[in-house]
Amino acid sequence: MKVNISSVKEAGMLVRAVRKSERVRMDDLAGAAGVGYVFVSDAERGKETIQFGRFLRLLDELGIRMEFDVPESAMPIYRKLQEKGRKAAAIEEKGPASRSGI
């Protein structure tokens, strides 16, 4: 089911609802997602300053998928940024010799 979220607090409530419906303890979720118990607690309470990457790991562990509804006009720029990121990752993967031209 898709749910519109407009605040960190709402996102936290959703995380808590899914965790409880799956009967997962906070410490078990924390361990599975590779975060601390306090982080899970902060996320569920809607703390504004939690780390986004760690929050995404919680969502993934709970099977929650995130979508962004963006203007179509942004997509060409987004695709260019994606390609640039892929090229940078490929160069990084090859190691220092490929960056130095050796």
PyMOL commands that set and color helices and strands:
alter all, ss='L'
color gray80, all
select helices_A, chain A and resi 8-21+26-33+37-44+52-62+72-94+96-100
alter helices_A, ss='H'
color red, helices_A
deselect
rebuild
show_as cartoon
